[in-house]
Amino acid sequence: MRKGDVEVKACSDFDDRFDVFWEDLKKKNRHSLLAVRTREVLDWHFKYALLGNQLWIVTVVDGSRLVAYAIFKKMLNRGSGVKQVMLVDYQSLEASTSMLEPVLSGL
């Protein structure tokens, strides 16, 4: 898959596509130990950051299919007052970080 074939979209919450993505990710990584990233687990883990509007969810889609996502947490450097974001999770169906570039350019 080439980067030009995908679309980067912001997402306000974890929807059903994340469960489909999780199943696809497990199939592609049958011999790897993966932390569970179902919609339910992501909702639970990031609940308060979502409620506090401190989270950005950026998806990479091919048609309606989710092929990668990144989760960024908004932060404020208390010393300098500079607003920052921290990449807290990135997953891709590809075995590389090639989808990370479109994600970062879409911020």
Steps between C-alpha positions, in 0.01 A plus 500: 500500500639838404458806719304676224232229510391579854319783674587642841201592715451626852268291714314619811463156660571131452236354269424154359786526252744455788360153575532399133852645495590302816383174341703575185805590710477171695477300176809671358697444823400147599841426650539826691386601845279807465338721761122497450376801307131439454259790498394413854857497634598822321184672634582382852869593486452847351162582659611796709729647234209485253261657750753777569557564129866409546521234231533503123417186308634504146402220264632387165225354287490323168140545391304414813770269635723614786862412412684692773440736787692721736394640834648826622459649845499877538739626764610832643862548598449657842844661499477679167124497439559347156223273375627161392362170378631158583454196278358240739399224257554416135381186326506407134400196300830537316812366666668839466456858610414615147152617606645717777619763250149571365371509860758758606450710189125502568535663843 
